[in-house]
Amino acid sequence: MEHNGKLLARARERLERRREENRAEQERRLELVHARSPRIREIDRELRRQMIELMGLAISHDGDISERIARLESENLELQAERAEQLCALGLPADYTDELYDCPICHDTGLVSGGGLCSCLEKLYNRELTAELGALLRTGGESFESFDPTLYSADHDAALGASVREYMTAIRDSCAEYARNFAPGADSLLFMGGTGLGKTFMSACIARVVAGAGFSVAYDSTASALSQFELQRFSRDAAEAETAAGTVKNYLGCDLMILDDLGTEMATSFSVAALSQLINTRLTERRTTIISTNLGFEELRRRYGGQIASRLEGEYTCLHFYGRDIRLVKKERET
C-alpha cells in the first residue's frame, strides 16, 4: 500500500522520539558507570583517543602503516576486555553501556538495506493510519477479557444444541483466536444477528488486538464509510474531495476493514455501487473485511442485489449472533 506522507512523517517522529529516549538512557548509564568507576572513565577516554588515531592513520599518506594499525587494534581489544571485567566487578553486564535500540533489524533508524522501510516503522505507520481511520476505536475499552457471558441465557437451546451462553462464549473464543493469529489475507467475516447481541463489541475487540499487533485497521459505521465515497465523487470543495479520496484509498488498502451496522445507512444507487466497489476490491486484493449487520441474507439480497449478497454469503465466513438485546438485559438488572 502506498504511504500517506503526513502519516509517515508522524510515524518517523514517533521513531525519532524513541531513539532520543534510548540515547538519553544510554547516556544516563554511562554517567552512572563513570561515577562508580574512574578506571572505566580512563578506558573510555583512551578508546576515544585510539579511534581518533586510527582515523588519522587511515587518511594519512605515510608509508606502511599496517604495523601501527595492528598495534592499535591489539591495544583496543585489551582495553575492551578490561572494560568488560570492570563492569562485571560492578555487578553490571558487559553491554550495559552499549547502544540501546528497540528494533534489532534497523537499530531504530526505520530503514533497511536498499533504502526500504523497516517493519518497525511500518507498524508505527499502521498505528497512525488506524488512528486516522478507526473512528469507532477512539472511545470505549472493549476487550475479549471484558466479555460477560452472563448476559446470555444459560437455558438449553434445542436449535443450537447448547445454551446461548455456551454458544456465544464459543463465538468469543473463536474471535479472540482469529484476532491473535491475524495476518493479511485472513478470512473475511460476516457477523449476523439482531440488534444488541454484541456484534459491534466483538468487532471492536478484534480491531483492538489486530491494531495492537501493528496492522492497519479501518473501523467505521457503514453510513460514515460510504459517505466518504460520496464526498470523493460529488463534493464541490476540492480540499474536502481530496481528503475523502485519501480516506477511500486507505479503506481499500488497509490490512483490516471493519464495516459496522450494514443496512442502517440510506441505500441509494450510488451507495450500493460504492459498497460493491469496497467489497469486490478488497476480495480481489485478498484484503480482510469484517461486516456486521442486523439483516438476513434475503434482506441483504433485496436491499443490495444478488451480486453483493452472493459475495457475502459465498466468500465471507458467517458468524450468527443469538440472544436477547444486551441493553435490555442490563436495564432489567438495574431495576
N, C-alpha and C positions, 0 to 999 in steps of 0.2 A: 504494500500500500504506500502510495506517495505521501510524504510527510508534510504536515502543515507547518510552515516556517515559524509562525508565532508560538505554536505549542512546542515545537522542537527547541526553540530558544528558551522557553520556560524549563524544559527538561534539562538543558545544558546548565542553566542557572542552579537547578537543584543539585546536579552532579558537582558543580564547582563549589557549592556550599559544603558538600560532603568532603571534598578534597581539603578545603580550608579547615574544617573541623579535625580531620586526620592529621594535617600538618601541625595544627596547634597542639594536639595531643602528643605528637612525636616530640615537639619542642619542649613540652612540659616534662616528658620523661627524661629527655636529655639533660635538662637543668637539674632535675632531681638526682640523676646519677652523678653529674659533675659535683654537686654539693656534697654527696656522700663519699665520693672517691676522687681526690685530687690526681691520683695516678691515671685514671681514665681520662680526665681532662687533659693531662700531658700527652697521653697517647693520641687523643683526637687531634691535638694541635700538631703533633708530629706527622700524623697521617695526612693532614691537610697540606703540610709543607712538602711531603713526598709527592703528593698529587701535582702540586704546582711545578716541582722539579721535573716530574715525568712529562708533563705537558711541554715544558720548555725544551726538554731533550727531543721530543717528538717533532718540534718545528725548527730545531737548530740545524745548521749546515756543517756541524763539526764532522770529524772523521767517523770511525767505527764507534758507535755508542751502545752497541749490544751488551757489552760487559757492564756498563753503568746501569742500563735498564734492568738487567738481570739482578744486579745487586739491590736496586731499589725494590724490585718485586719480592726478593727474598726477605728483606727487612720488613716490608709491608705485611707479608704473611706471618712473620714472627710477632709483630705488633697486634695483628688481628687475633692471633691465638692468645696472647697475653690479655687482651681486652676481654675476650670471652671468659677467661679464667677469673678476671676481676669482677665481672658481672655475676658469675656463679658464686663467688665469695660473698656477694651482697644478697644472695638468695634470689637472683633475677635470671631469666632465660637469656641465652646469648643473643637473641634477636630482639631484645626488649626495646632498643632504641632505633631499630631498623625502620625504614619507610612503612607507613601504615596505609592500607587501602582496603576497600570493601570488595572490589572486583578483582579476582586473581587473573582474569584474562587481559584486561586493559589497564590495570592499576588506576582505575577511576579517571582515565582520560576520555573515555567514551568512544574511542576509536580502536580498530583492529588493523592488522597489516593489510595494505591495499587501500586504506582510507575509508573502509566501511564502518557503519555504526556497530558498536558492541551491543550485546544483548542487554547489558545493564542499562544503557542509555535508551534502548528500545522499550524496556519496561517502564522507565520514567516517562517516556513519551506517551506510552499507552495509558499511564495514570492521568496524565494531563488531558488526554483525549477522552477518557472515561469521565473525568470531572466536567468536561465540556458537554458531553452527550448524555450523561446519566442523570437526567432531570429528576427521576423518581428515587435516586440514591442520595440526594442531598440532605434528606431528613430521614429520621427513623433509624432504628438499630436492629433490623431484622437479622436473625441468625438461626441456624438449624438447632442450636442448643436451646433457644427460647421457644421452640415449638411445644405447644401444650396439647398432648393427646386427649386430655380430659374434656376438651371442647367438643369431642366427637362421641357418639353413643357407643357404649360398651355392649349393647344388646346384639345378639347374633343376627346377621342379615343373610337370609337364605340365598338371595341372588348373588351376593358376594362370596358366600361360603365362609364368612368370618364376620366379626363385628366391624362397623365403620371405623372404630378407633384403631383396630388392628390393621385394617386396610390403609388408612391414612398415615399411620406410623410407618408402614412399609413404603408408601409414597415418599415420605420424608427421607427415609434411609436411602432410597434409590436416587433421589435428587442430590442428597449430600455426597454420595459416591460419584455421581456424574460430575458435580462441581469440582471435587478433589482431583479427579482424573481428567479434567477438561484439557483438550488440545484443539488447535484449529482444525476444522473439518469434522468435529464431533457431530453426532446425530442431532438434527433439529427436533424440537419438542413442541407438542400442542397440548396445552392444558385446557381441559373442557369441564364444564360443570356450572351449576347455578351460582347466583350471587352470594358472596360472603363465605365461600368454602375454603379460602386460603390460597387461591391461585396467585394472587399478587404477592402475598407473603412469601410463597415458595420461590417465585421468580426473583424477588429481591435477595433472598438467601443465596441463591445460585450466583446472582450478579456480584454480590459482595465477595464471595470466595474466589470467583474467577478473576475479578478485578484485582483482588489482593495478591493473586499469583502473577500479576504483571501483564495480563491480557487486556486488550482494549474492549470496553463494553459500552454499548449504547442502550439505555433503558428509558423508555418513554411511553406515554399513552399512544394508542394508535391515532387518535384525533390530532394530538400535537405533532407526531412524526409526519403524518400525511400533509399537515398544513405547511410543512417546510417544502414539500414538493410543489405545493400550490404557489407559495411565495416565490420560489425559484422560477416558476413559469409565468406568473401573472403580475408580480409586484412591479409598480411603476417607479419605485425607489431603487435606483441602481445599486446602492450600497446594501440595501436590505436583500435584494435578489442575489447579490454576490455572496452575502453571508449565508443565505439559505442554500445556495448551490454548494458551498463548502460543507454545510451540515449534511446535505443529502449524499454527497460524495463519501463522507465518513460513515453514514448509515450503511451504505453499500459495501464499504471496505473493512469495517471493524471486525474483530475476531468473533464477538458475540453481540447480536442484536436482539433485544427483548421488546416486543410489542405487547403492551398491556391493554386489556379490555377491547379486543377486536369486536366490532359490532355496535359499540356505543357511539361511534362517530357518525356524522351525517354522510350518508352514502350518495355520491354523485358519480357521473360517468368518469370524471377526472380522478376522484379519489380511488375508484376501483382500478383504474389504469395504473395509478401510482403504486397501489398495493401490489398489483400484479408485477410491476417492474421490480419492486423491492424483493418480493418472494422469489421470482424467477432468476434475477441477477445473483442473489446470494446462493441459491441452489446450484446454479451453473458454475459459480466460482468456488463451490464447496465451502461456503462460509455459514456458520451455525446461527440459527434463529430460534428463539423461543416465543411462541404466541399464546396468549391466554384469551379465552372467550367464554361468554355465557351461552353461546349459540350451539346448537347441534349441527350435524352435517347437512341435514335437509335445509335448515335455516341459512346456513352458510351458502349453500348452492343457490337458493332463491335470491339472496342478497348480493352475492358477488359473482355468480355464474359458475358453470360447471368446471371451467379450467382451474380457477383458484381453489375451489372445493376439492377437486381431484388431486391437485398438488398437495394440499394439506392432509388429505386422507391417505394418499399413497406414499408420500415421501417424508412425512413427519412421524415421529413416534408419539402416539397419543396417550396421554395420562388423564383418566377420568377422576374428577374430584366428587366426593359424596359427603352427605351430612346435612345439618341444618345451618342456617346463616349464623356464623360465629358471633356477629354483632348482637343478634337477638339472644344467643345463649349467654353471652357476657352480661347483657342487660338484665336477664332473668336472675342471674347470680347476685346482682347488686341489690335486687328488691327483696 
